[in-house]
Amino acid sequence: MHLLSSVLGKPALYLDPGSGSFILQVLLAALLGGGFAIKAYWKNIKKIFVKSSPEESDEEEETDEDSK
């Protein structure tokens, strides 16, 4: 890395207004995408943390089949 910096010279530490706007867009897209992923997989995520009895899981399967 040091070899390249000596050949290329010292890099400029400058961010133009377009860079700030792009960074803001990337952060916003990541937050919205993460929120959508959580919404889409919420039942699977909930199953990891909630311990249910076998009777409750049978009732949920019957309800899911009825709604199809």
KADAZI-V219892 format. One record per residue. RES is the residue in one letter. PHI is phi in whole degrees, 0 to 359 (999 if undefined). PSI is psi in whole degrees, 0 to 359 (NA if undefined). BURIAL is I if it has 24 or more other ideal C-beta (glycine too) atoms within 12 Angstrom, else O. Layout:
RES_PHI_PSI_BURIAL / RES_PHI_PSI_BURIAL
This chain:
M_999_320_O / H_296_324_O / L_297_317_O / L_293_321_O / S_292_329_O / S_287_329_O / V_281_316_O / L_277_340_O / G_93_180_O / K_283_128_O / P_287_148_O / A_280_135_O / L_259_76_O / Y_226_132_O / L_242_121_O / D_278_168_O / P_302_329_O / G_295_326_O / S_294_317_O / G_297_319_O / S_296_319_O / F_295_316_O / I_298_318_O / L_298_318_O / Q_296_319_O / V_295_316_O / L_297_317_O / L_296_317_O / A_296_321_O / A_295_318_O / L_295_314_O / L_293_320_O / G_295_319_O / G_296_319_O / G_297_319_O / F_294_320_O / A_296_319_O / I_296_318_O / K_297_318_O / A_291_326_O / Y_251_22_O / W_301_319_O / K_297_319_O / N_293_321_O / I_294_319_O / K_295_323_O / K_299_329_O / I_295_320_O / F_263_339_O / V_256_128_O / K_263_120_O / S_247_155_O / S_281_159_O / P_300_328_O / E_295_319_O / E_293_321_O / S_293_326_O / D_295_318_O / E_296_320_O / E_294_321_O / E_295_319_O / E_295_320_O / T_295_318_O / D_297_321_O / E_291_324_O / D_293_327_O / S_282_347_O / K_281_NA_O
